[in-house]
Amino acid sequence: MGYRVAVVGATGNVGREMMQILAEREFPVDEVAAIASSRSQGTEVEYGDTGQMLKCKNIEHFDWAGWDIALFAAGSGPAKEYAPKAAAAGCVVIDNSSLFRMEPDVPLIVPEVNPDAIDGYAARNIIANPNCSTAQLVVALKPLHDAATIKRVVVSTYQSVSGTGKAGMDELFEQSRAIFVGDPVEPSVYPKQIAFNVIPHGGDFLDDGSTTEEWKMMVETKKILDPRIKLNATCVRVPVFVSHSEAVNIEFENEISAEQAQAILREAPGVMLIDKREDGGYVTPVEAAGDSATYVSRVREDPTVENGLTLWCVSDNLRKGAALNAVQIAELLGRRHLKKG
């Protein structure tokens, strides 16, 4: 006996990835519904690589009664309007937008990091998925925090354009083509040219000079991992289609060597340590794309602080940063609360 699962935003990058991962992980479903806006009603999307085509249903008229889980990948607007309706009908919402993340009665979950927090889901029948950059970061930080207690993190991100959705990917492609053939480049999705460039700007600017993307990483890491951790982030958009990378500097309360950290990360859930001190002995975004792991490389001691480490972290932002984490939350929810059969 399986679950009835609705995927909201099924025509977008993350929604399609959710369908793919549900199928490839053989999530126990009796029925899957593809949900989208009225303009996408009737559009067919494939359920994984199964060959099964699903016609998108209009979210405005969808009846949530009798559905077990809804995976929302449609942004904050649809989440604000429809997630409470689904939750009130008894369907547990796992939302990928930022809307509910910092609500005190909504669990913010990365299953490898804080699985016990899911037990509070019934307060609203809503569970939040973290920011894509936060998800991979806390997977790498959790086992090290357990071993030596993290005091402070300084992280610089190198975020792919797929984090902005299909429009960001299209803009990188079109600008790259334009440059090669000598056509003019006119930014529209990003404030400056993204092709052959980097943009130190994610989200909106705040009064202190940071951006909302940087703020999310700070507050979400505190909520998921430990409120005592101090974190400073600089988020940069780079001309990469898929996978986010992060250069991470960590200061610990207790002593930890690079060798100890490597041994810990080698056994950590969700982490794949690829750390050979030789040419090519590390993972890049191209290699992480399409994979489920959070890759860690370049682990070394930081001589500028006491008990410091530096590492490189790469993960497919459409998978662990969004779709995979949502499906893992659904799996965790099923094991702990929504048992079938």
Secondary structure as UniProt FT lines:
FT   STRAND          3..8
FT   TURN            9..11
FT   HELIX           13..24
FT   TURN            25..26
FT   STRAND          29..36
FT   HELIX           38..40
FT   TURN            41..42
FT   STRAND          44..46
FT   TURN            48..49
FT   STRAND          53..55
FT   STRAND          57..58
FT   HELIX           59..61
FT   TURN            65..66
FT   STRAND          69..72
FT   HELIX           76..88
FT   TURN            89..90
FT   STRAND          92..95
FT   TURN            99..102
FT   TURN            104..105
FT   TURN            111..113
FT   HELIX           115..123
FT   TURN            124..125
FT   STRAND          126..128
FT   HELIX           132..148
FT   STRAND          150..159
FT   HELIX           161..164
FT   HELIX           166..181
FT   TURN            195..196
FT   TURN            207..208
FT   HELIX           212..224
FT   TURN            227..228
FT   STRAND          230..237
FT   STRAND          244..252
FT   HELIX           258..266
FT   TURN            269..270
FT   STRAND          271..273
FT   TURN            279..280
FT   HELIX           285..288
FT   TURN            289..290
FT   STRAND          294..301
FT   TURN            303..304
FT   TURN            306..307
FT   STRAND          308..315
FT   TURN            317..318
FT   HELIX           319..323
FT   HELIX           324..336
//
